């Protein structure tokens, strides 16, 4: 009974580590991670665990979960996507609903985040209730409908931008549309990376 309990606890620790590190999880399922080195990494954060037991837990995790497609599937989809870049964008965060035209609105628990075209609406002034982030750009990715059944598409995009040192200010993904907000200085490189997937 004690051994079964220890096994369950170990599996939970390993599962939680993989959930908190989705890039490692995706790479593990794609078969491009050295399991022994990953076990060492997990042990460095959990010294009380046995290295052999961690490797066994990782192998069990792989056996009970389906193998996901490799990065080729998201990359192929990105190549067939229409990528556009738009400047004169700002991000407006408000604690209450605003009467403004917007490209996208995200309703959070305690605020609303609007992505706004500066050329089509009057931007409110910053107050205690409203914050305005200007000097940003929007990259819009319109993908084929297969995106809805292709795991890892958004993760692949974020990895491409991260690997080039590009910070994502906002990311919205709904159906086959993905909206990414970056600083204006990063926008051209971000556009090139996503419109020409062969760069990464």
C-alpha positions in Angstrom: 0.0 0.0 0.0 2.9 2.4 0.9 4.6 1.7 -2.4 1.5 2.4 -4.4 1.0 5.7 -2.5 4.7 6.7 -3.2 4.2 5.8 -6.9 1.0 7.9 -7.1 2.7 10.9 -5.4 5.7 10.6 -7.7 3.5 10.5 -10.8 1.7 13.6 -9.5 4.9 15.5 -9.0 6.2 14.6 -12.5 2.8 15.3 -14.0 2.7 18.7 -12.3 6.2 19.6 -13.5 5.3 18.8 -17.1 2.0 20.7 -16.8 3.9 23.8 -15.5 6.5 23.5 -18.4 4.4 22.9 -21.5 7.3 23.4 -23.9 9.1 20.5 -22.2 5.9 18.4 -22.3 5.4 19.0 -26.0 9.0 18.2 -26.8 8.8 15.1 -24.6 5.8 13.8 -26.5 7.4 14.6 -29.8 10.4 12.4 -28.8 13.0 15.1 -28.8 13.9 15.2 -25.1 16.5 13.1 -23.4 14.5 11.4 -20.6 17.5 10.9 -18.4 18.5 14.6 -18.5 15.0 15.6 -17.9 14.9 13.3 -14.9 18.0 15.0 -13.6 16.4 18.4 -14.0 13.3 17.3 -12.1 15.5 15.8 -9.3 17.4 19.1 -9.0 14.1 20.6 -7.8 13.0 17.6 -5.8 16.1 16.2 -4.1 14.2 13.6 -2.1 13.1 11.8 -5.2 14.9 8.8 -6.7 16.4 9.3 -10.1 15.5 5.9 -11.5 11.9 6.3 -10.2 11.6 9.7 -11.9 12.7 8.2 -15.2 10.1 5.4 -14.7 7.4 8.0 -14.0 8.3 9.9 -17.2 8.0 6.7 -19.2 4.7 5.9 -17.6 3.5 9.4 -18.5 4.4 8.8 -22.1 2.7 5.4 -22.3 -0.6 6.6 -21.0 -0.8 9.7 -23.1 -1.0 10.0 -26.9 2.0 11.2 -28.8 1.4 14.6 -30.2 2.4 15.8 -33.7 5.9 17.2 -34.1 6.5 20.8 -34.9 6.1 20.1 -38.6 2.3 20.1 -38.3 2.1 23.7 -36.8 4.8 24.9 -39.1 3.0 23.6 -42.2 -0.2 25.3 -41.0 1.6 28.6 -40.4 3.0 28.5 -43.9 -0.6 28.4 -45.2 -1.8 31.2 -42.9 -2.2 34.8 -43.9 -0.1 37.1 -41.7 -0.6 40.8 -41.6 1.0 43.7 -39.6 -0.8 46.8 -38.4 0.6 49.8 -36.7 -1.3 52.7 -34.9 -2.6 50.2 -32.3 -3.0 50.7 -28.6 -4.1 48.5 -25.7 -6.7 50.0 -23.4 -7.3 48.3 -20.0 -10.4 49.5 -18.1 -12.2 48.5 -14.9 -15.5 49.2 -16.6 -17.1 48.9 -20.0 -16.0 51.7 -22.4 -18.0 53.0 -25.4 -15.2 52.7 -28.0 -14.7 50.9 -31.2 -12.3 48.0 -30.8 -10.6 45.2 -32.8 -10.8 42.8 -29.8 -12.1 42.9 -26.3 -11.1 40.5 -23.5 -13.2 40.4 -20.4 -11.1 39.5 -17.4 -12.3 39.0 -13.8 -11.6 42.6 -12.8 -11.0 44.5 -16.0 -11.5 44.6 -19.7 -8.7 44.7 -22.2 -9.4 46.4 -25.6 -7.2 46.3 -28.6 -7.9 49.5 -30.5 -7.1 51.0 -33.9 -6.0 54.6 -33.1 -7.2 55.7 -36.6 -10.8 54.6 -36.0 -11.7 55.7 -32.5 -10.8 58.4 -30.0 -8.4 56.9 -27.4 -9.4 57.7 -23.8 -7.0 59.4 -21.4 -5.2 57.4 -18.8 -6.8 57.6 -15.3 -7.0 55.5 -12.2 -9.7 53.4 -13.9 -8.2 53.3 -17.4 -4.6 52.6 -18.6 -3.5 53.1 -22.2 -0.5 51.4 -23.7 0.5 53.0 -27.0 3.4 52.5 -29.4 2.5 48.9 -30.1 1.6 46.9 -33.2 -0.7 44.1 -34.0 0.1 40.9 -36.0 -3.0 39.1 -37.2 -2.6 35.5 -38.2 -5.6 34.0 -40.2 -5.1 30.3 -40.5 -6.9 27.4 -42.3 -9.6 25.7 -40.2 -7.3 22.8 -39.5 -5.8 24.9 -36.7 -8.8 23.8 -34.5 -7.5 20.2 -34.7 -3.8 20.9 -34.7 -2.2 20.8 -31.2 0.7 23.1 -30.5 0.0 25.8 -33.0 0.0 28.8 -30.6 2.9 27.3 -28.6 4.9 27.0 -31.8 4.2 30.7 -32.6 5.2 31.8 -29.1 8.4 29.7 -29.2 9.4 31.3 -32.6 9.0 34.8 -31.2 10.7 33.9 -27.9 13.7 32.4 -29.7 14.2 35.8 -31.4 13.9 37.8 -28.2 10.5 39.2 -29.0 8.2 39.9 -26.1 4.4 39.3 -26.6 2.4 42.0 -24.8 -1.0 40.4 -25.7 -2.0 37.2 -27.4 -5.6 36.3 -28.3 -6.5 33.0 -30.1 -10.0 32.3 -31.1 -11.1 29.8 -33.8 -8.7 30.2 -36.7 -7.6 33.7 -35.8 -4.6 34.6 -33.7 -3.8 38.2 -32.6 -0.4 39.1 -31.2 0.5 42.5 -29.8 4.2 43.5 -29.6 6.1 46.7 -29.2 6.5 48.7 -32.4 10.2 48.1 -32.4 9.8 44.3 -32.4 6.9 44.2 -34.8 8.8 44.0 -38.1 11.0 41.2 -36.9 7.9 39.4 -35.5 6.1 39.8 -38.8 9.1 38.4 -40.7 9.4 35.4 -38.4 5.7 34.4 -38.7 5.2 35.2 -42.4 8.4 33.3 -43.3 8.4 30.2 -41.1 11.5 28.9 -42.7 13.5 31.5 -40.7 13.2 29.4 -37.6 
